[in-house]
């Protein structure tokens, strides 16, 4: 077997492959024999026709089948022969199969990049000092109280801080510019309501209607209406007063605690843990940034494209959820493409760097770690552990999960070896 390797741009390689004639001839014999077993040829029972007749009548079919069988075989033999590790599916072209037994084809494939790992132990990182301020605890407690607030009906006109349940339509030049929003909750407060419209509801009662003049923001999702005057046509359907419970022992018992002091201490502990976790993520990001700066090498274009698609889909979904129209997203797609392509390149580069470090340090993912991850996911989503594992196995996601867990372990290792200084 003959294999020639041609280096293309980046990590792409072209393999010019020529299969041995005896292998090709044997493949033809096997294919023709398989065809003879089932072929319907006048004057002969299936499997009894002379092979020369079968060859003459079914040569085109045989040629196609030989190619179908030999291309993956030859490709794999070439990879083994040249010790190549591909990271993409091959693009096959220039297929040439002669009756003489000559069989040639070209396969283009991305391979793992060549990168020399620089010093990765003792990287300098800064850790933010974790301090939970009294004001943060107070704000968190306020959020909990508000989560358990009750909204009581009122018989009086709306006042500041009350809530109106309204049907709202948006008009411009007398024509609606968006679909009607029914039963929309609006707080009667200029600072927290949509475009300050809440303030205009003071004094209204159920059944009252009002047109409120507003100026749409410059970042309004539909660009053609941005920064223009509009009218909110509001009809009040119901009115409520918000009743927030006092933070006392009675409230503590309602949420499963003994005392208000215990609630406060647990909130402080949760805030501290969250800040510690954020500080850790920040330190790992510092390590990643340093690894990217230290290592410059070509990365497989096919992997970048796949990562790019993931990032683009995520970005588009986030923008759509924020109310940005598909048309507006399309206008800025080129700019978004440039930004996300650089991000995708960095992600792929970091993947190979961490993989090489993991190899050097013999970092592996044990079966118990995999089981612990499945158990954690099952608990988070209130699912049976076996169902979670079955889902990952059924969708061929286990290998990808192992890679992600190995990356996480490698970053934990690098953090444990880093020179950490605490900053205020």
C-alpha positions in Angstrom: 0.0 0.0 0.0 1.3 3.5 -0.9 0.4 6.6 1.1 1.7 10.1 0.5 1.0 12.9 2.9 0.7 16.5 1.9 0.5 19.2 4.5 -2.3 21.7 3.8 -3.3 24.9 5.6 -3.3 24.7 9.5 -3.7 21.1 10.7 -5.3 19.8 7.5 -3.6 16.9 5.8 -4.1 15.3 2.4 -3.6 11.6 2.1 -3.0 10.2 -1.4 -3.8 6.5 -1.0 -3.1 3.6 -3.4 -4.4 0.2 -2.4 -2.5 -3.0 -3.2 -3.7 -4.8 -6.3 -4.2 -8.1 -4.6 -6.5 -6.5 -2.0 -8.5 -4.9 -4.8 -8.8 -8.1 -6.8 -9.9 -10.1 -3.7 -12.5 -7.4 -3.0 -13.9 -7.7 -6.6 -14.0 -11.5 -6.2 -15.9 -11.3 -2.9 -18.4 -8.7 -4.2 -19.1 -10.6 -7.5 -19.6 -13.8 -5.5 -22.1 -12.0 -3.2 -23.9 -10.6 -6.3 -24.1 -14.1 -7.9 -25.8 -15.6 -4.8 -28.9 -13.3 -5.3 -28.7 -12.2 -8.9 -31.6 -13.1 -11.2 -30.1 -14.1 -14.6 -32.3 -15.7 -17.3 -31.4 -19.4 -17.7 -29.7 -19.8 -14.3 -30.8 -20.5 -10.8 -29.5 -17.9 -8.2 -26.0 -18.7 -7.3 -25.3 -20.9 -10.4 -24.6 -18.4 -13.1 -20.9 -18.4 -14.4 -18.9 -15.6 -12.7 -17.9 -14.2 -16.1 -21.6 -13.5 -16.9 -22.1 -12.0 -13.5 -19.1 -9.8 -14.0 -20.3 -8.6 -17.4 -23.9 -7.8 -16.3 -23.2 -6.3 -12.9 -19.7 -4.7 -13.2 -21.0 -1.2 -12.5 -22.7 -2.4 -9.3 -19.6 -4.4 -8.3 -17.4 -1.4 -8.8 -19.6 0.8 -6.6 -19.6 -1.8 -3.9 -15.9 -2.4 -4.0 -15.3 1.3 -3.6 -17.8 1.4 -0.7 -15.9 -1.4 1.1 -12.3 -0.4 0.3 -12.3 3.4 1.0 -12.9 3.1 4.8 -10.4 0.1 4.8 -7.7 2.0 2.9 -8.3 5.1 4.9 -7.8 3.3 8.2 -4.8 1.4 6.9 -3.2 4.7 5.9 -3.9 6.2 9.3 -2.3 3.2 11.0 0.7 3.2 8.6 1.5 6.9 9.1 0.5 7.0 12.8 -2.0 9.8 12.2 -4.7 10.7 14.7 -7.6 12.4 12.9 -10.0 14.9 14.6 -12.5 15.1 11.8 -14.3 12.9 9.3 -12.4 12.5 6.0 -13.3 14.3 2.8 -12.8 11.8 0.0 -12.2 12.8 -3.6 -10.4 11.8 -6.8 -11.5 8.1 -6.6 -10.1 6.0 -9.4 -10.8 2.3 -9.7 -9.4 0.4 -12.7 -10.3 -3.1 -13.8 -6.6 -3.8 -13.7 -6.8 -3.6 -9.9 -5.4 -0.1 -9.4 -7.4 1.8 -6.8 -6.5 5.3 -5.8 -8.3 8.0 -3.8 -7.5 11.1 -1.8 -8.7 11.8 1.7 -8.5 15.2 3.3 -8.6 15.3 7.1 -7.7 17.4 10.1 -5.2 16.0 12.5 -4.2 16.8 16.1 -2.1 19.9 16.2 1.6 19.8 17.1 2.1 21.8 20.3 5.0 21.9 22.8 3.6 22.4 26.2 5.3 25.3 28.1 5.7 25.5 31.9 2.3 25.1 33.4 3.1 24.6 37.1 3.4 27.6 39.4 1.3 29.9 37.3 0.6 33.2 39.2 -3.0 33.8 40.0 -4.9 36.3 42.2 -7.7 35.3 44.4 -10.3 37.8 45.4 -10.8 38.0 49.2 -14.1 36.5 50.1 -16.1 38.9 52.3 -19.8 38.9 52.9 -21.0 42.4 53.7 -24.0 42.9 56.1 -25.7 44.8 53.2 -25.5 41.7 51.0 -27.1 39.5 53.7 -29.8 42.1 54.1 -30.5 42.2 50.4 -30.7 38.4 50.2 -33.1 38.3 53.2 -35.2 40.9 51.5 -35.4 38.7 48.3 -36.5 35.8 50.4 -39.2 37.8 52.1 -40.4 39.1 48.7 -40.5 35.5 47.4 -43.0 34.7 50.1 -45.0 37.9 49.7 -48.8 37.7 49.3 -50.8 40.0 47.0 -54.1 41.0 48.5 -57.0 42.5 46.5 -57.7 46.2 47.2 -60.9 48.3 46.9 -59.2 51.6 46.8 -57.5 53.5 43.9 -53.9 52.4 43.1 -51.1 54.0 45.1 -47.3 53.8 44.8 -46.0 50.3 45.4 -49.3 48.6 44.5 -49.6 46.2 41.6 -52.0 46.5 38.6 -52.9 43.5 36.5 -53.5 45.0 33.0 -54.1 44.4 29.3 -51.5 46.4 27.4 -51.3 47.3 23.7 -48.5 49.4 22.1 -49.4 51.8 19.3 -47.5 54.1 17.0 -49.3 56.5 14.7 -52.5 54.9 15.7 -51.4 51.4 14.6 -50.5 48.5 16.9 -46.7 47.6 16.7 -46.8 44.4 18.8 -49.2 41.8 20.0 -51.5 42.6 22.9 -50.2 41.5 26.3 -52.9 40.2 28.6 -52.8 40.1 32.4 -49.5 41.9 32.6 -48.4 42.7 36.2 -47.2 46.3 36.5 -45.8 47.8 39.7 -47.1 51.3 40.4 -43.6 52.8 40.6 -41.7 54.9 38.0 -38.4 53.4 38.8 -39.2 49.7 38.4 -42.0 49.6 35.8 -41.6 49.4 32.0 -40.4 52.8 30.7 -41.7 54.4 33.9 -45.3 53.8 33.0 -46.3 52.5 36.5 -46.4 56.1 37.8 -49.2 56.9 35.4 -51.4 54.2 37.0 -51.7 56.1 40.3 -55.4 56.6 41.2 -56.8 54.1 38.7 -59.2 51.3 39.6 -60.3 48.0 37.9 -62.1 48.8 34.6 -60.3 52.1 34.1 -58.5 52.7 30.8 -55.7 55.1 29.9 -53.3 55.9 27.1 -49.8 56.5 28.3 -47.3 58.4 26.1 -43.8 56.9 26.1 -40.5 57.1 24.2 -39.2 53.7 23.2 -35.6 53.0 24.1 -32.7 53.1 21.6 -32.1 49.4 22.2 -35.8 48.5 21.5 -35.8 44.9 20.0 -37.4 46.0 16.8 -35.0 48.6 15.4 -37.5 50.4 13.2 -39.4 51.5 16.3 -36.3 52.3 18.5 -36.1 55.8 20.0 -39.5 56.8 18.7 -42.7 58.0 20.5 -45.3 55.4 21.2 -48.5 55.0 23.2 -49.3 52.3 25.7 -53.1 51.6 25.8 -53.7 50.2 29.3 -56.8 48.7 30.8 -56.7 47.8 34.5 -58.3 44.4 35.2 -57.4 43.9 38.8 -55.5 45.7 41.7 -53.3 44.2 44.4 -51.3 45.3 47.4 -48.1 43.5 48.2 -47.8 42.1 51.8 -44.2 41.2 52.7 -43.8 39.0 55.8 -41.7 40.1 58.8 -38.4 38.4 59.3 -39.2 36.8 62.6 -39.2 33.3 64.2 -42.7 32.6 62.9 -41.6 33.3 59.3 -38.4 31.2 59.9 -40.6 28.2 60.8 -42.7 28.6 57.7 -39.5 28.1 55.6 -38.3 25.2 57.6 -35.9 26.9 60.0 -36.0 27.4 63.8 -35.2 31.0 64.2 -34.7 34.2 62.2 -31.1 34.1 63.4 -30.6 30.7 61.8 -32.0 32.0 58.5 -29.6 34.8 58.6 -26.6 32.6 59.3 -27.5 30.1 56.6 -27.9 33.0 54.1 -24.5 34.3 55.0 -23.0 30.9 54.6 -24.6 30.4 51.2 -23.3 33.8 50.0 -19.8 32.9 51.2 -19.9 29.6 49.4 -21.1 31.3 46.2 -18.4 33.9 46.4 -15.8 31.2 47.0 -17.0 29.3 43.9 -16.9 32.5 41.8 -13.4 33.2 43.0 -12.4 29.7 42.0 -13.9 30.2 38.5 -12.1 33.5 38.2 -8.7 31.8 39.1 -9.3 29.1 36.6 -10.0 31.7 33.9 -6.7 33.4 34.8 -5.0 30.1 34.3 -6.7 29.6 30.9 -5.8 33.1 29.8 -2.1 32.4 30.6 -2.1 29.1 28.8 -3.5 30.7 25.7 -0.8 33.4 25.8 1.9 30.8 26.3 0.9 28.6 23.4 0.4 29.6 19.8 -0.3 26.8 17.3 -2.7 26.0 14.5 -6.0 24.3 15.6 -8.2 22.1 13.4 -10.6 24.2 11.4 -13.3 21.5 11.5 -13.3 21.6 15.3 -13.4 25.4 15.3 -16.4 25.3 13.0 -18.2 22.9 15.2 -17.5 24.9 18.3 -18.5 28.1 16.4 -21.9 26.6 15.6 -22.5 25.8 19.3 -21.6 29.3 20.3 -23.6 30.9 17.5 -26.7 28.9 18.3 -26.4 29.8 22.0 -25.9 33.5 21.2 -28.9 33.6 18.8 -31.2 31.9 21.3 -30.2 34.3 24.1 -30.8 37.3 21.8 -34.2 35.9 20.7 -35.2 35.4 24.4 -34.3 39.0 25.1 -36.8 40.0 22.4 -34.3 40.8 19.6 -35.8 40.0 16.2 -34.3 37.5 13.8 -34.0 40.3 11.3 -31.9 42.4 13.7 -29.7 39.5 14.6 -29.1 38.8 10.9 -27.8 42.4 10.4 -25.2 42.0 13.0 -24.3 38.4 12.2 -21.0 39.1 10.5 -19.8 41.1 13.5 -21.0 38.3 15.8 -19.2 35.8 13.6 -15.9 37.5 14.0 -16.2 37.7 17.8 -17.4 34.1 18.2 -14.8 32.7 15.8 -12.0 34.0 18.0 -13.7 32.6 21.0 -14.2 29.2 19.3 -10.5 29.1 18.4 -9.4 29.8 21.9 -11.7 27.0 23.3 -10.3 24.5 20.8 -6.8 25.6 21.6 -7.4 25.2 25.4 -8.9 21.8 24.8 -5.6 20.5 23.3 -3.4 22.2 25.8 -5.3 20.7 28.8 -5.4 17.3 27.0 -1.6 17.4 26.7 -1.1 18.4 30.3 -3.5 15.6 31.4 -1.4 13.2 29.4 1.8 14.4 31.0 0.3 14.1 34.5 -1.6 10.9 33.8 -4.9 12.5 34.8 -7.8 10.1 34.2 -11.5 10.0 35.0 -12.4 7.1 37.2 -15.6 5.2 37.0 -16.6 6.4 40.5 -16.3 10.0 39.4 -18.6 9.3 36.4 -21.1 7.7 38.8 -20.9 10.7 41.2 -21.6 13.1 38.3 -24.6 11.1 37.2 -25.9 11.0 40.8 -25.4 14.8 41.1 -27.3 15.4 37.8 -30.1 13.0 38.9 -30.5 14.9 42.2 -30.5 18.3 40.4 -33.3 17.3 38.0 -35.1 14.9 40.4 -34.5 12.0 38.1 -33.5 8.4 38.6 -29.7 7.9 38.3 -30.1 5.0 35.8 -32.3 7.1 33.6 -29.7 9.8 33.5 -26.9 7.4 32.6 -29.2 5.7 30.0 -29.8 9.0 28.3 -26.1 9.8 28.0 -25.3 6.3 26.7 -28.2 6.2 24.3 -27.2 9.6 22.8 -23.4 8.8 22.7 -22.6 11.5 25.2 -20.5 9.6 27.7 -17.2 10.1 25.9 -17.8 13.8 25.6 -18.7 13.9 29.3 -15.5 12.1 30.2 -13.5 14.7 28.3 -15.2 17.5 30.1 -14.6 15.9 33.5 -11.0 15.3 32.6 -10.6 19.0 31.6 -12.1 20.0 35.0 -9.7 17.7 36.8 -6.8 19.1 34.9 -7.8 22.7 35.8 -8.2 21.7 39.4 -4.7 20.2 39.3 -3.2 23.4 37.7 -5.0 25.5 40.4 -3.5 23.3 43.1 0.0 23.9 41.6 -0.5 27.6 41.1 1.1 30.4 43.1 -2.0 32.1 44.6 -2.0 35.5 46.2 -5.1 37.0 47.8 -6.2 40.5 46.9 -8.6 42.8 48.5 
